[in-house]
Amino acid sequence: MNKGRKSVDILAENTYNRCGGDFVQRFLMQELIHWKEKENRKPLVLKGARQVGKTWLMKEFGRLYFKKVAYITFYNNQRMKKVFDENYDINRILMNINIEAHTEVTPEDTLIIFDEIQEAPRALESLKYFCENAPEYPVIAAGSLLGVAIHSGVSFPVGKVDILELHPMNYREFLIAMGEKQLASLIAGKEYSVIGDFSEKYIFWLKNYYYVGGMPEVVDYFSRNKNYLEVRSMQNAILEQYESDFSKHTGSHELPRIRMVWNSIPLQLAKKNKKFFFGKIREGARSKDFEIAIEWLQDCGLITKVYKVNKPAMPLKAYIDFSSFKLFLLDVGLLGALSELDAESILEGNAVFVEFKGALTEQYVLQQLVSDTKYKPYYYSGEKSTYEVDFLIQKNSHIIPIEVKAENNLRAQSLKVYCNKFKPESAVRISMMDYQEQDWMVNIPLYAICNL
């Protein structure tokens, strides 16, 4: 294979790659290819939480689409940190990269990767000089705690970098990892008549995705072994690593508050009204006591905040109620692990699990919205919270209400109330049912959210 080929038409050929014995595809690869081809390309910053696959994706991108890769990690690498501390002479920096990466960096055909760049603030700042003085050298930088580092005073080269964000694997990527590439392709092709014929297979894998989630290491293991106990053990290890980061990178004053917010999320999502209530963390808690803790978790990419809007009108961003929001974890599998849900409850269901099923489903839908669509989700509730629309998205010039149903329940009462009041152009119910079009609403299967 010619790794220097630039044509995007080899995407389908190249992005299905063997990893641990199974096929892996990350859809963000296409965005990386687009970045490579851009005429006004800037250095790229790849954001994302720890263990979502940033390092693998960068290296795989370099392997497939460049002749050479110069990989530099700043984790426990004092020598390379000092290189950037001296000055921003690009030629001198490139000479040091050559030595460290054991390769000769040449323009356009060598991908330079700076990993764990939050450990070297001046390396992050150097991206400005690569942009201005050496744009012929493609550079990608990534860091798991980059958002935290920036808010801690690290200078970010605003306007001098392109930015992409990597999330845990979405449901379609999970299907491909399970060897179900054709099922994934059917979804993207909107072949609903055929999709309906395989609904049982989609639902089978969907329930497995609820349990396994989208953390790449866990998905890779499950694709080869199908061992649910070990999956949960791996998820717990990831959660422990995140909690270790809490103590390593925060002070003693904020640490307990971060832990309280983090551990309260399953409880918050289990409520019928999923708005985040500070009183559920501890009695008498106030928002100002936990604002920094929530911001820290956001900066790490560990949670997503979905704001309520006071009015479902264009643009949604103009009507945000900053005092009302819902918090979700980055991954549905990790939510199950944090909630100590067993595999049998999720895969087969039981009476105890009924109430939390809605929380798990809404977490799943949110995860697909942020990772497999272009829309930023909000939510809306009526006066005195008499009804709530789970999500709102802005699609072109229209505001689309979305109601989430965990099973085949066709009653969309809140959605009906909303539609009677605001008369939206279209409305969406997401459920286990097959695709259906009604006079006032479209039902999209839970496994086809990307088709919003």
N, C-alpha and C positions, 0 to 999 in steps of 0.2 A: 504494500500500500504506500502510495506517495503521501507522506504526512504533510507536505508543503502545499497540497492542493487547497485552493481557496474557495472553490465553488460550493455554494450552499446545497446543491442538489445531491451531495453525498451524505446529507444529514441522516436520512433514514437508514442508509447503509452502515453508518459508523456509530450511531448513538445507542445501538443495542450491543452491549459489550459484556463479555464474560467477567464476572466478579464473584469469587467464591463458588464458582461452578454454576451460576445462574445468570440469566439475562437481567441487566440493569439499564434503565433509561431514566435520565433526569431531563425534563423538558426545558430546563433553563439552558441546556446546551445550545439550543437554537438561538437564544438571546446572546450567548457568548460568541457564536459565529457571526451574528449580525454586528456585534461590537467590533470584531476583528476586521470586518469589511468596511466599517465606517470611514468616510473620507476625513472627517474631523475627529477622529478617535482620540480620546483622552485616557490616561491611566484609569483602570477600573477598580473600584472598591466593592468586594463581594461581602455583603452583610449576612448574618445568620447566627442562630444560637449554636452553642457547642454541640458537636456530634450530629449535625444535620447533613454532613457530607461535603463541606466546602473544600477541604484539602483534596479529597478524591476527585471532585469535579474539576478543579483547576488543573491537576496533574493529567487527568484523562483528556481534557481539552487540549492541553499542550501536546500530549502524545499523538492525538489524532490529527491536529490541524497545524502543527508547526514542525519544522525539521529538528529543532532543539528546544530543550527546556532548561532554564536556569532556576532551580528551586532553592530559595533561602528561607529558613525559619529563624525567627528571632527568639524562640523559646530557649532559654539558657545558652544564648549565643552572644557572649560579651564582645567577642572580636568584631562581629558585624555591626553591633550597636555602635561601637567606637568609630567605625568607618563613617557613619552618618553624623556622629557628633562633631567631627572635625570641620567639614564644610560641605557645600552642595556641588562640588565640581563633578559633573556627570562622568567625565572620562576617568577620573580617579575612582569613582564609585564602581564603574563598569569593570575596571581592572580587578578590583577586589571581588566582585561577583564572579568573574572568570575563575579566580583561584578557589573561591569557596564552593562553587557549583561544579568545578572540574569540566568546564566547557568554555568555548569561545562565543561570547554573545555577539551576534551580528544583527544588523537592522532587519526588521520585518519578519525574519524567519526563526527568531528565537523568542520564546515566551519567557519573560522574567516573572517569577512568582515570589511575592513577599508574604510569608505566612506568619500568623500570630504577630501582626504588625503593631498591635497595641502595646507590645513590650518595648517598642523602639519608636517613641514619639517623633523623633527627628527623621526617621525613615518615612513615616507617614507624611510629614511636611515636605519631604523631598519629591513627592509625587507632583507637586506644583512645578518643580524645575524640570522633571521629565516631560511634563505637559508643554512647558514653554520652550525648552531648549533641546529636547530630544524626543519629539513625538514619533519618530521612526522606530522607537523601541517599545513594543507592546508590553505593558506592565499590569499585572493583576495583584491586588493586595487583599488580604482577608484577616479577620481577627474575631475571635469568639466574644470578647468583651469590649469590642471597639466602641460601642455606644457609651459604656461606662467610662472608658478612658477619655473620650471626648468631653464628657460632662465633668471630668475631673481636671480639666484645664489643658488637655492636649490640643494643639492647633490643628484644625482640619482644613485641608486645601479647598475651601468652598469655591465652586465654579471651575475648578481645575481637574475634576475627576468625574467619571461616569459611575453610577451606582446601580447595583442589582442586589436583590435579596433572595437567598435560598431558604426554603422552608422544608420541613419534613416531607417525605414522599407522599404525594396525594394518592387517591384511590386508583387512578388509571396507572400511575407508575407502579403501584403495588400489584395490580393485575399483571403487568408485564413481568415483574419480578417473580410472580408465581407461575410463569410460563403461559399466561393467558393473553398473549399479544393480540390475538384476533378479537377477543372480547373487548379489549381496550380500544381497538380500531373501530369497532362497530359503534361505540359510544360517540367518538369524535365525528363519525360519519352521519350521526343522527338517523341511523337505520332502525327506527322504532318498531316497525313491524317484525323485523328479525330479532331485535333486542328483546322484545316481549317473549319470543320463543325460548329465550335463555334466561328468563328472569330468575329462575331458581338458582342457577349458577352464580348470577350477579349477587343475589342476596346471600348465598353461602359465603362468597368471598368478602362481601361487605361486612358480615358479622365477624369474620376473622380479622378484617381490618380494624373494626372497633376494638378488638382485643390486642392485636399486634401493634397497630399504629403505623407510623411512617418513619421512625428513626432507622436510617439505612442499615446499621449494624444488626439491629433486631430483625428487620425484614429479610436481610440476607441469610441470617441463621435460620429463620422460620421457613424460608423457601427450601432449605436443604434438609431440615430435621423435623419440622412440624411438632416440636416439643413445647407445649404450652407452659409447663412449669419453668423451663429454662428461659423462655421468653420473658416471663414475669421477673425472673431473677435478673436478667439483663436490664430490664426497665428500671428495676429498683436500684441497680448499680448506677444507672444514668441519673436518677433522682438524687442519689447520694452524692454524685459528683457535682451536681448543681448546688446542693446544699453546702457542699464544701466550698464552692465558689462564694457563697454568701459570706462565710466567715473569713475567707482569704482577702476579699476585696471590699469589705465594708467595715465600719467602725463598730465598737461595742454598743453605741447608742442606737444605730439603725438595724443591727442584726436581728434582734428579737422581733422587730416590727415587720421586716421582710419575711421572716419565717411565719409570722401570724397571717399575713396576707396570703402567702403561698399555700399554707395548709388550710385556709378557709375557702379556697376556690371550689372544691367539690361541694361543700355545704351551700355556698352561694348559688351554684348552678342547680342544686337539687330542689330549690324553692320553686313554687309556681311562678312567683314574680322573681325573675332572675337578676333584677337590678342589684348592684353591689351595695349591701347595707353594712356600714362600718360597725353598727351595733352587734352584728353577728360575729365580729372578730373578738370583741370583749365588751362588756357592759360599759356604756358611757363613752365609747370610742368616738372620736371626731375625725372628719376628713383631713384636717390639717396635720393630724398626728401621723397619718399614713401616706401622705402625698409623695414624699420622697421614696418610701419603700416601693410604692407602685411604679413610680418613674424608673427606679433602678431595675426592677424586673422587666419593664418594657425595654429599657436600653440593652438588656442582655438578650432580648428576643424570646424570653420565656413565657410572656403573656401577651395577649392582644386585648386592647381596650376598645369596646364598641359603644359609641356614644348614642344617647337618645337625642332625637331632634324634636323641637317644640312644634314644628309645622312640616308636613311632608310636601315641601315646595322646592323649586329650583333656585339656587343650588343647595343641596342638602347641607353642605358645610356651613352655610350662612345661618342655619337654624339650630346649631348644636347647643344642647344643654350640658355644659361642662360639669355640672354637679350630679348628673345621672348617667350611669354607664354600667355595662356588664363586662366582666373579666373572664377570659377563656385561657386555657393553657395552650402551649404551642402544638400539642399532639394528643389525639384522642386515646392512644394506647397508654401514654403517661398519665392521663387523667384517670383511666381505669386502675393503673397501678397505685397512684396516690390515694385513690378511693378504696383500695384493697378489694376490688371486684374480682371474683374468680371466673375462670373461663366458662364454666358450665352456665353461670347466670347470663353471660353475654351471648353465648352461642345458642343456648336452648331456651333461656328465659325462665323466670320463676316468679312467684307472687311477690316476693320481697323486692325484686329488682324493678317492678313495674314503675314505681315513682321516679327512679333515677334514669330510666330508659330515655325519657325526654331530654334530660341533661346531656347524656352521652350523645344523643342524636344531634342536638343543637351544637355541641362542641364539634362533631364531625362536619356538619354543614358549614360552620364558620371556617374550619380548617380548609375545606375545599374552596370556599369563596376567596380566601386570601392567597391560596396556592395554585388554583386552577382556573381562575377567572380574572378579569381586569378590574373588577368592581370593588369599591371600598364600602363595607357594610355599616349601616346604622340601624337603629330600631325606633319604634314609635309606640307610645301608649296613650290611651284616651284619658279624658278628664277623670281624676281620682283613681286612675289605673283600673278603670272598669273593663278594659280589654287591652291586649298588647299584640302588635304585629312583630314577629320575631326578628325580621330583618327588613330593611329598606335599601335598595340600591338605585343609583342614578344611571339610567341607560339612555344615552343620547339626550334627548330633551324630555324624557319621561321618568317619573318616579315609580318604581316597581315594588309593591309590597310582597313579602315572602312569608308564608306560614309553614312551619316545620312540623311534620307528623312522624312519630316513630314507627308506626305500623300502617295498616290499611285503612285507618280511620278517615272517612271521607268528610266528616263534619269539620268545616273550617269556620267556626263561629266568629272568631275575632277578625278574620280576614273578610268575612261577609259584612260585618258591622263597618269596618274601615271602608270597604268598597261602596257601600250604600251612602256613606258620608262624603267621601272625597272623589268618587267616580273616576278612578285611575284608568288610563288607556288599557292596561293589562294587569293581571295579578297572577301570582304563582303559588301553588301549594307543592311542597316537596314531601313525598311519602314513599312507602314501599309499593304503591300502586304503579301500574304501567303508565306510559305517557297517555294523557287524555286532554282533549280540548273541549271546554265548555263555553257557554255564552259569555261568562264573566271571568273565567279563570282557566289557567292551564295547569295540569298536574305533571310535574317532572319527577321521574324516579330518583330516589336518593342516590343511586349510583350514576346519575347522568347530570350532576350539578354543573359540570363544565359547559353544558349547552345553554345556560342562561344567556 
